[in-house]
Amino acid sequence: MLERIDAMLSSTATTIITGAMFLAIVLHTTFDVPSWVHTSWITVLQYQAGL
């Protein structure tokens, strides 16, 4: 059961992150994309390390 929940969480997180990166790229005039992506990667790595 826990493995299934973990798989759902990571697939949801991947979808959200992919969507957020896509939005950031589309709105690149508004966002500082490189630092945003860098921050996102740190967040993802910390999340995975936490698991």
QUIRADA-V596198 format. One record per residue. N is the residue number from 1. RES is the residue in three letters. SS is DSSP state (~ for helix, > for strand, _ for the rest). PSI is psi in degrees with one decimal (999 if undefined). Layout:
BEGIN
N/RES/SS/PSI
N/RES/SS/PSI
END
This chain:
BEGIN
1/MET/_/-46.4
2/LEU/~/-38.8
3/GLU/~/-39.3
4/ARG/~/-44.1
5/ILE/~/-43.9
6/ASP/~/-42.4
7/ALA/~/-41.3
8/MET/~/-44.6
9/LEU/~/-45.7
10/SER/~/-35.0
11/SER/~/-37.0
12/THR/~/-44.8
13/ALA/~/-42.4
14/THR/~/-43.5
15/THR/~/-46.1
16/ILE/~/-46.1
17/ILE/~/-42.7
18/THR/~/-45.6
19/GLY/~/-42.0
20/ALA/~/-40.5
21/MET/~/-40.9
22/PHE/~/-46.1
23/LEU/~/-42.9
24/ALA/~/-39.8
25/ILE/~/-42.5
26/VAL/~/-39.0
27/LEU/_/35.0
28/HIS/_/-18.1
29/THR/_/-24.1
30/THR/_/-33.7
31/PHE/_/150.9
32/ASP/_/87.5
33/VAL/~/-48.1
34/PRO/~/-45.3
35/SER/~/-32.5
36/TRP/~/-46.2
37/VAL/~/-40.7
38/HIS/~/-45.9
39/THR/~/-41.4
40/SER/~/-43.6
41/TRP/~/-40.9
42/ILE/~/-43.5
43/THR/~/-45.4
44/VAL/~/-45.5
45/LEU/~/-40.3
46/GLN/~/-39.9
47/TYR/~/-46.8
48/GLN/~/-37.6
49/ALA/~/-34.5
50/GLY/~/-30.4
51/LEU/_/999
END
